């Protein structure tokens, strides 16, 4: 039997420098094999040279499932964050409008009106614990990130997280369903920031509050920003401020059309709103690219309800009362349902590819109900890939992988009790270093919550959902222009822990 290596107690939340072998006084007293392993790790660390010529794969489309473009006959698009991309100013606009509504309509303290949106604070894929007033990042294994739990703007330490959650960072399914509000689309980043800022305001001013009520007030205020049309009106009045130019969109739509694909739009936004944006990005004739345009669809209810389509008269800007018995090319329709769409068009199965940005509003139900192929536009990919290709990130990633290999090997070493304390000290220092390296990698991407896709070494809950319901994903729609019409997207083989390591 191998002698177990216990973890010696360390102060939770304390900053630990990245300690290597020369900093470990116990190395001289350690088992010779342990000493050799640590010294070899030190040599690898010092010898490593990052690839300065690594080309970031920002234009790639990545596959969870095999998809042949030749087999796709129909391509559908969401509008927001899919056909169009917004500047940071949109999040600021949503934040400001919701904040002001809470002060004006809900009588929140006047000091709340002085809060300002911070674009560096939150990421997509977090969850609000409405019982404990915490903003959390959760892994695919339903475990909280030890570095990604905030009360207001204050990061909780490991000890504090365990104290709040009764000694475990595991979130039971029932608790998550009742108390955790997921923030899965890009519109929710402003909501996460506003929630944290208001909680921090209450803490700073010693104001009692009810977490669930605060969450509900913020959620209703954010919803009003969208449904009242105030946000849409502000965006339309200054498109260059809020909307990123998309010079390649017309080229892409033309190519899809020339390839024989039928194209459609299905969006929750109004016709007036998307008409202004698509005229700005594509031109006044944008409707000629789409077989059908469906607006005010009310996804995700669109996928499960039974409701007939109504024709929208573009010239009169009003909904027609007549029954719709067919969906005619280039027309605009409102209301409707997936069931009605299938009855009138017969678009079922793998010949349809629907592309959107919101996993649960856009992609889960058509994948689950009809077997549509799905594509996700995940804007954060572009920045994350650039950072992961940087020398600083490469170096940390190499050290992290080499350290994990060292920790595995150390546990296979038999040693005499006389070496126990020295070996345990080394092991605990390396365990601490492992956490530090992980946190340093996360901070390069986002100083508070790290990557949208990872919690420690595991996929985040957001990444897990994307793996489950999304066939292909990319940072921008225009990246389809990098691939020929006959291209087949193949997923990387997902290696299981027991699989032999590939020599390639």
C-alpha positions as semicolon CSV with decimal commas, in nm:
position;residue;x (nm);y (nm);z (nm)
1;X;0,000;0,000;0,000
2;X;0,113;0,352;-0,074
3;X;0,131;0,586;0,220
4;X;-0,136;0,854;0,181
5;X;-0,033;1,216;0,143
6;X;-0,257;1,430;0,362
7;X;-0,320;1,793;0,273
8;X;-0,189;2,015;0,550
9;X;-0,424;2,300;0,645
10;X;-0,379;2,627;0,457
11;X;-0,547;2,962;0,509
12;X;-0,839;2,983;0,264
13;X;-0,852;3,285;0,041
14;X;-0,492;3,388;0,111
15;X;-0,267;3,484;-0,180
16;X;-0,008;3,217;-0,246
17;X;0,296;3,289;-0,463
18;X;0,369;3,034;-0,736
19;X;0,618;2,824;-0,538
20;X;0,861;2,602;-0,728
21;X;1,126;2,359;-0,602
22;X;1,380;2,622;-0,503
23;X;1,127;2,771;-0,259
24;X;1,048;2,441;-0,086
25;X;1,280;2,399;0,210
26;X;1,165;2,040;0,260
27;X;1,298;1,928;-0,078
28;X;1,633;1,822;0,065
29;X;1,460;1,592;0,316
30;X;1,215;1,443;0,068
31;X;1,207;1,095;-0,077
32;X;1,471;1,085;-0,357
33;X;1,212;0,991;-0,618
34;X;0,987;1,280;-0,514
35;X;1,285;1,515;-0,526
36;X;1,371;1,393;-0,876
37;X;1,013;1,441;-0,998
38;X;0,996;1,797;-0,864
39;X;1,335;1,886;-1,010
40;X;1,228;1,746;-1,348
41;X;0,914;1,960;-1,333
42;X;1,131;2,262;-1,257
43;X;1,347;2,191;-1,562
44;X;1,043;2,153;-1,787
45;X;0,902;2,480;-1,659
46;X;1,224;2,669;-1,719
47;X;1,280;2,515;-2,063
48;X;0,932;2,579;-2,198
49;X;0,907;2,830;-2,481
50;X;0,562;2,951;-2,592
51;X;0,473;2,943;-2,959
52;X;0,509;3,308;-3,060
53;X;0,364;3,235;-3,403
54;X;0,046;3,058;-3,293
55;X;-0,239;3,174;-3,513
56;X;-0,557;3,229;-3,311
57;X;-0,843;3,022;-3,453
58;X;-1,088;3,310;-3,423
59;X;-1,247;3,243;-3,764
60;X;-1,303;2,874;-3,705
61;X;-1,636;2,699;-3,672
62;X;-1,620;2,425;-3,408
63;X;-1,825;2,106;-3,409
64;X;-1,989;1,907;-3,130
65;X;-2,159;1,683;-3,387
66;X;-2,079;1,600;-3,747
67;X;-2,260;1,829;-3,989
68;X;-2,247;1,827;-4,370
69;X;-2,331;2,163;-4,523
70;X;-2,443;1,982;-4,839
71;X;-2,723;1,814;-4,642
72;X;-2,859;2,145;-4,514
73;X;-3,143;2,280;-4,729
74;X;-3,283;2,548;-4,498
75;X;-3,094;2,791;-4,274
76;X;-3,273;3,002;-4,012
77;X;-3,136;3,292;-3,810
78;X;-3,214;3,474;-3,491
79;X;-3,156;3,849;-3,517
80;X;-3,000;3,981;-3,195
81;X;-2,634;3,882;-3,151
82;X;-2,662;3,656;-3,458
83;X;-2,739;3,853;-3,772
84;X;-2,629;4,164;-3,587
85;X;-2,370;4,228;-3,319
86;X;-2,392;4,510;-3,069
87;X;-2,128;4,733;-2,921
88;X;-2,067;4,756;-2,548
89;X;-2,291;5,061;-2,546
90;X;-2,601;4,842;-2,567
91;X;-2,526;4,674;-2,232
92;X;-2,473;5,018;-2,082
93;X;-2,805;5,134;-2,226
94;X;-2,993;4,833;-2,083
95;X;-2,825;4,879;-1,744
96;X;-2,904;5,252;-1,729
97;X;-3,265;5,212;-1,840
98;X;-3,337;4,933;-1,589
99;X;-3,156;5,118;-1,309
100;X;-3,351;5,440;-1,371
101;X;-3,680;5,251;-1,388
102;X;-3,612;5,095;-1,048
103;X;-3,552;5,437;-0,894
104;X;-3,842;5,608;-1,071
105;X;-4,113;5,339;-1,060
106;X;-4,012;5,109;-0,775
107;X;-3,882;5,386;-0,547
108;X;-3,536;5,240;-0,494
109;X;-3,300;5,480;-0,310
110;X;-3,187;5,779;-0,515
111;X;-2,827;5,670;-0,471
112;X;-2,894;5,372;-0,700
113;X;-2,918;5,617;-0,991
114;X;-2,547;5,690;-0,950
115;X;-2,444;5,328;-1,019
116;X;-2,251;5,275;-1,342
117;X;-2,221;4,975;-1,574
118;X;-1,882;4,800;-1,557
119;X;-1,809;4,603;-1,877
120;X;-1,521;4,417;-1,712
121;X;-1,720;4,266;-1,425
122;X;-1,956;3,989;-1,537
123;X;-1,974;3,723;-1,808
124;X;-2,251;3,523;-1,968
125;X;-2,347;3,189;-1,811
126;X;-2,358;3,293;-1,445
127;X;-2,648;3,226;-1,208
128;X;-2,812;3,444;-0,945
129;X;-2,883;3,268;-0,616
130;X;-3,208;3,445;-0,532
131;X;-3,212;3,310;-0,176
132;X;-2,860;3,410;-0,076
133;X;-2,813;3,718;-0,301
134;X;-2,503;3,570;-0,466
135;X;-2,378;3,579;-0,822
136;X;-2,232;3,236;-0,899
137;X;-2,046;3,040;-1,162
138;X;-2,137;2,670;-1,175
139;X;-1,963;2,374;-1,337
140;X;-2,118;2,097;-1,544
141;X;-2,096;1,881;-1,229
142;X;-2,323;2,126;-1,041
143;X;-2,035;2,256;-0,831
144;X;-1,967;2,619;-0,749
145;X;-1,642;2,774;-0,863
146;X;-1,428;2,852;-0,557
147;X;-1,318;3,177;-0,725
148;X;-1,648;3,268;-0,892
149;X;-1,899;3,346;-0,615
150;X;-1,969;3,713;-0,538
151;X;-2,187;3,893;-0,287
152;X;-2,225;4,232;-0,444
153;X;-1,879;4,311;-0,576
154;X;-1,697;4,110;-0,308
155;X;-1,553;3,770;-0,395
156;X;-1,628;3,505;-0,134
157;X;-1,338;3,295;-0,007
158;X;-1,345;2,917;-0,015
159;X;-1,425;2,913;0,357
160;X;-1,712;3,157;0,312
161;X;-1,860;2,957;0,023
162;X;-1,854;2,637;0,227
163;X;-2,007;2,816;0,525
164;X;-2,291;2,964;0,317
165;X;-2,364;2,634;0,140
166;X;-2,349;2,405;0,445
167;X;-2,002;2,261;0,393
168;X;-2,031;2,168;0,025
169;X;-2,000;2,352;-0,302
170;X;-2,234;2,103;-0,470
171;X;-2,568;2,256;-0,571
172;X;-2,856;2,005;-0,551
173;X;-3,083;1,993;-0,855
174;X;-3,389;2,090;-0,651
175;X;-3,213;2,391;-0,495
176;X;-3,087;2,502;-0,835
177;X;-3,433;2,477;-0,990
178;X;-3,597;2,674;-0,709
179;X;-3,334;2,936;-0,632
180;X;-3,078;2,969;-0,913
181;X;-3,168;3,203;-1,200
182;X;-2,944;3,128;-1,502
183;X;-2,813;3,418;-1,711
184;X;-2,741;3,246;-2,040
185;X;-2,760;3,513;-2,309
186;X;-2,557;3,825;-2,373
187;X;-2,846;4,054;-2,280
188;X;-2,817;3,917;-1,925
189;X;-2,465;4,052;-1,866
190;X;-2,611;4,393;-1,780
191;X;-2,856;4,219;-1,544
192;X;-2,573;4,040;-1,361
193;X;-2,384;4,365;-1,317
194;X;-2,690;4,557;-1,196
195;X;-2,776;4,285;-0,943
196;X;-2,422;4,286;-0,798
197;X;-2,409;4,666;-0,788
198;X;-2,742;4,707;-0,609
199;X;-2,656;4,440;-0,351
200;X;-2,322;4,615;-0,293
201;X;-2,503;4,948;-0,257
202;X;-2,728;4,801;0,012
203;X;-2,429;4,648;0,193
204;X;-2,229;4,972;0,182
205;X;-2,522;5,173;0,316
206;X;-2,636;4,917;0,574
207;X;-2,978;4,883;0,410
208;X;-3,179;4,567;0,478
209;X;-3,304;4,389;0,167
210;X;-3,484;4,073;0,054
211;X;-3,269;3,898;-0,212
212;X;-3,553;3,740;-0,405
213;X;-3,745;4,068;-0,424
214;X;-3,437;4,254;-0,550
215;X;-3,385;3,991;-0,819
216;X;-3,751;4,008;-0,925
217;X;-3,741;4,388;-0,942
218;X;-3,428;4,385;-1,156
219;X;-3,564;4,112;-1,382
220;X;-3,894;4,294;-1,438
221;X;-3,710;4,621;-1,504
222;X;-3,478;4,454;-1,756
223;X;-3,778;4,289;-1,921
224;X;-3,955;4,624;-1,948
225;X;-3,653;4,771;-2,126
226;X;-3,706;4,512;-2,401
227;X;-4,085;4,484;-2,415
228;X;-4,164;4,856;-2,386
229;X;-3,970;4,931;-2,703
230;X;-3,757;5,195;-2,527
231;X;-3,432;5,013;-2,596
232;X;-3,526;4,946;-2,958
233;X;-3,618;5,310;-3,013
234;X;-3,285;5,430;-2,872
235;X;-3,087;5,184;-3,087
236;X;-3,272;5,276;-3,407
237;X;-3,205;5,644;-3,342
238;X;-2,828;5,586;-3,330
239;X;-2,739;5,262;-3,510
240;X;-2,364;5,340;-3,547
241;X;-2,333;5,384;-3,169
242;X;-2,502;5,058;-3,071
243;X;-2,451;4,824;-3,366
244;X;-2,123;4,689;-3,503
245;X;-2,079;4,720;-3,881
246;X;-2,128;4,390;-4,063
247;X;-1,990;4,435;-4,413
248;X;-1,974;4,061;-4,479
249;X;-2,339;3,984;-4,400
250;X;-2,471;4,063;-4,748
251;X;-2,190;3,857;-4,902
252;X;-2,276;3,561;-4,677
253;X;-2,651;3,576;-4,747
254;X;-2,580;3,599;-5,121
255;X;-2,358;3,292;-5,104
256;X;-2,612;3,089;-4,909
257;X;-2,878;3,190;-5,161
258;X;-2,655;3,100;-5,456
259;X;-2,587;2,763;-5,291
260;X;-2,960;2,690;-5,311
261;X;-3,036;2,732;-4,941
262;X;-3,374;2,862;-4,828
263;X;-3,324;3,128;-4,560
264;X;-3,554;3,254;-4,287
265;X;-3,548;3,484;-3,985
266;X;-3,724;3,398;-3,659
267;X;-3,682;3,667;-3,395
268;X;-3,854;3,802;-3,086
269;X;-3,785;4,157;-3,203
270;X;-4,035;4,373;-3,391
271;X;-4,029;4,426;-3,767
272;X;-3,958;4,798;-3,729
273;X;-3,650;4,719;-3,523
274;X;-3,494;4,451;-3,744
275;X;-3,588;4,642;-4,061
276;X;-3,380;4,940;-3,946
277;X;-3,086;4,719;-3,851
278;X;-3,086;4,505;-4,166
279;X;-3,120;4,811;-4,390
280;X;-2,814;4,948;-4,211
281;X;-2,614;4,623;-4,246
282;X;-2,740;4,470;-4,573
283;X;-2,934;4,734;-4,767
284;X;-3,293;4,835;-4,835
285;X;-3,355;4,514;-5,028
286;X;-3,262;4,283;-4,740
287;X;-3,597;4,095;-4,749
288;X;-3,519;3,947;-5,091
289;X;-3,266;3,716;-4,922
290;X;-3,522;3,550;-4,692
291;X;-3,793;3,303;-4,783
292;X;-3,980;3,392;-4,464
293;X;-3,940;3,662;-4,199
294;X;-4,101;3,585;-3,861
295;X;-4,107;3,865;-3,604
296;X;-4,237;3,902;-3,245
297;X;-4,216;3,522;-3,224
298;X;-4,201;3,504;-2,843
299;X;-3,942;3,229;-2,830
300;X;-3,907;2,991;-2,651
301;X;-4,290;2,968;-2,628
302;X;-4,293;2,971;-3,009
303;X;-4,158;2,616;-3,003
304;X;-4,419;2,462;-2,774
305;X;-4,745;2,655;-2,821
306;X;-5,004;2,615;-3,098
307;X;-5,074;2,954;-3,252
308;X;-5,147;3,057;-3,610
309;X;-4,939;3,303;-3,810
310;X;-5,067;3,650;-3,898
311;X;-4,947;3,843;-4,200
312;X;-4,774;4,171;-4,118
313;X;-4,843;4,445;-4,374
314;X;-4,506;4,614;-4,416
315;X;-4,646;4,923;-4,589
316;X;-4,924;4,989;-4,338
317;X;-4,715;4,858;-4,045
318;X;-5,008;4,659;-3,909
319;X;-5,112;4,298;-3,852
320;X;-5,375;4,162;-4,094
321;X;-5,681;3,976;-3,965
322;X;-5,709;3,723;-4,248
323;X;-5,616;3,359;-4,189
324;X;-5,275;3,251;-4,319
325;X;-5,292;2,929;-4,520
326;X;-4,945;2,950;-4,674
327;X;-4,617;3,125;-4,601
328;X;-4,519;3,317;-4,913
329;X;-4,161;3,415;-5,003
330;X;-4,030;3,750;-4,877
331;X;-4,342;3,817;-4,666
332;X;-4,332;3,911;-4,300
333;X;-4,534;3,715;-4,044
334;X;-4,595;3,759;-3,675
335;X;-4,718;3,537;-3,390
336;X;-4,726;3,176;-3,517
337;X;-4,564;2,865;-3,376
338;X;-4,318;2,594;-3,469
339;X;-4,606;2,350;-3,514
340;X;-4,769;2,582;-3,767
341;X;-4,437;2,642;-3,944
342;X;-4,387;2,268;-3,991
343;X;-4,745;2,221;-4,112
344;X;-4,705;2,491;-4,377
345;X;-4,343;2,437;-4,484
346;X;-4,251;2,083;-4,383
347;X;-3,912;2,190;-4,248
348;X;-3,821;1,900;-4,020
349;X;-3,512;1,704;-3,925
350;X;-3,151;1,745;-4,020
351;X;-3,211;1,941;-4,339
352;X;-3,275;2,253;-4,127
353;X;-2,995;2,445;-3,953
354;X;-3,108;2,715;-3,708
355;X;-2,849;2,961;-3,581
356;X;-2,888;3,178;-3,271
357;X;-2,704;3,311;-2,969
358;X;-2,930;3,208;-2,681
359;X;-2,911;2,839;-2,595
360;X;-3,247;2,813;-2,424
361;X;-3,447;3,076;-2,613
362;X;-3,321;2,973;-2,957
363;X;-3,165;2,630;-2,978
364;X;-3,271;2,373;-2,718
365;X;-3,632;2,313;-2,824
366;X;-3,588;2,290;-3,205
367;X;-3,303;2,045;-3,145
368;X;-3,499;1,841;-2,892
369;X;-3,842;1,847;-3,059
370;X;-3,766;1,831;-3,431
371;X;-3,405;1,726;-3,464
372;X;-3,312;2,052;-3,634
373;X;-2,938;2,103;-3,655
374;X;-2,831;2,398;-3,444
375;X;-2,554;2,654;-3,457
376;X;-2,458;2,892;-3,177
377;X;-2,296;3,231;-3,222
378;X;-2,086;3,281;-2,908
379;X;-1,926;3,622;-2,936
380;X;-1,691;3,570;-2,640
381;X;-1,507;3,295;-2,829
382;X;-1,311;3,548;-3,031
383;X;-1,152;3,719;-2,732
384;X;-1,098;3,395;-2,538
385;X;-0,920;3,229;-2,829
386;X;-0,693;3,531;-2,871
387;X;-0,601;3,523;-2,502
388;X;-0,545;3,147;-2,503
389;X;-0,305;3,191;-2,796
390;X;-0,097;3,452;-2,609
391;X;0,249;3,358;-2,472
392;X;0,139;3,438;-2,116
393;X;-0,158;3,200;-2,130
394;X;0,040;2,928;-2,311
395;X;0,303;2,935;-2,038
396;X;0,048;2,907;-1,758
397;X;-0,138;2,628;-1,940
398;X;0,184;2,431;-1,987
399;X;0,280;2,469;-1,620
400;X;-0,072;2,369;-1,514
401;X;-0,067;2,051;-1,726
402;X;0,288;1,961;-1,619
403;X;0,198;2,016;-1,254
404;X;-0,106;1,788;-1,278
405;X;0,117;1,520;-1,428
406;X;0,365;1,569;-1,142
407;X;0,091;1,536;-0,879
408;X;-0,028;1,209;-1,034
409;X;0,324;1,067;-1,038
410;X;0,397;1,172;-0,679
411;X;0,108;0,963;-0,554
412;X;0,261;0,654;-0,714
413;X;0,583;0,692;-0,514
414;X;0,628;0,471;-0,209
415;X;0,817;0,640;0,071
416;X;0,931;0,570;0,423
417;X;0,763;0,738;0,720
418;X;1,085;0,930;0,783
419;X;1,013;1,128;0,465
420;X;0,647;1,189;0,546
421;X;0,655;1,550;0,669
422;X;0,886;1,664;0,389
423;X;0,679;1,491;0,122
424;X;0,354;1,625;0,266
425;X;0,490;1,981;0,270
426;X;0,596;1,953;-0,093
427;X;0,265;1,802;-0,195
428;X;0,063;2,073;-0,020
429;X;0,274;2,346;-0,178
430;X;0,217;2,193;-0,521
431;X;-0,159;2,162;-0,458
432;X;-0,165;2,532;-0,364
433;X;0,035;2,615;-0,675
434;X;-0,213;2,419;-0,887
435;X;-0,498;2,639;-0,767
436;X;-0,293;2,954;-0,820
437;X;-0,206;2,859;-1,178
438;X;-0,571;2,787;-1,252
439;X;-0,677;3,123;-1,111
440;X;-0,405;3,310;-1,303
441;X;-0,529;3,153;-1,627
442;X;-0,885;3,256;-1,546
443;X;-0,784;3,614;-1,464
444;X;-0,627;3,660;-1,807
445;X;-0,973;3,603;-1,958
446;X;-1,186;3,781;-1,697
447;X;-1,048;3,898;-1,361
448;X;-1,365;3,802;-1,174
449;X;-1,523;3,497;-1,335
450;X;-1,268;3,363;-1,584
451;X;-1,378;3,178;-1,896
452;X;-1,738;3,144;-2,010
453;X;-1,658;2,780;-2,091
454;X;-1,471;2,648;-1,786
455;X;-1,488;2,611;-1,410
456;X;-1,148;2,492;-1,291
457;X;-1,065;2,195;-1,518
458;X;-1,428;2,118;-1,599
459;X;-1,676;2,259;-1,851
460;X;-1,900;2,530;-1,713
461;X;-2,275;2,472;-1,699
462;X;-2,301;2,697;-2,006
463;X;-2,042;2,491;-2,198
464;X;-2,214;2,166;-2,096
465;X;-2,547;2,291;-2,233
466;X;-2,376;2,402;-2,555
467;X;-2,218;2,058;-2,596
468;X;-2,555;1,893;-2,546
469;X;-2,776;2,105;-2,770
470;X;-2,547;2,275;-3,024
471;X;-2,406;2,100;-3,331
472;X;-2,164;2,374;-3,439
473;X;-2,058;2,706;-3,288
474;X;-1,844;3,005;-3,376
475;X;-1,778;3,363;-3,271
476;X;-1,940;3,528;-3,574
477;X;-2,183;3,434;-3,847
478;X;-1,946;3,559;-4,117
479;X;-1,704;3,275;-4,037
480;X;-1,914;3,053;-4,265
481;X;-1,743;3,237;-4,551
482;X;-1,421;3,055;-4,459
483;X;-1,571;2,718;-4,558
484;X;-1,679;2,578;-4,897
485;X;-2,041;2,474;-4,948
486;X;-1,942;2,106;-4,949
487;X;-1,760;2,123;-4,615
488;X;-1,825;1,866;-4,343
489;X;-1,767;1,972;-3,983
490;X;-1,617;1,689;-3,778
491;X;-1,604;1,701;-3,397
492;X;-1,285;1,634;-3,209
493;X;-1,296;1,289;-3,054
494;X;-1,388;1,339;-2,692
495;X;-1,130;1,155;-2,486
496;X;-1,260;0,979;-2,175
497;X;-1,035;0,944;-1,869
498;X;-0,981;0,571;-1,931
499;X;-0,898;0,612;-2,301
500;X;-0,534;0,560;-2,402
501;X;-0,352;0,878;-2,492
502;X;-0,330;0,935;-2,866
503;X;0,023;0,949;-3,011
504;X;-0,090;1,235;-3,235
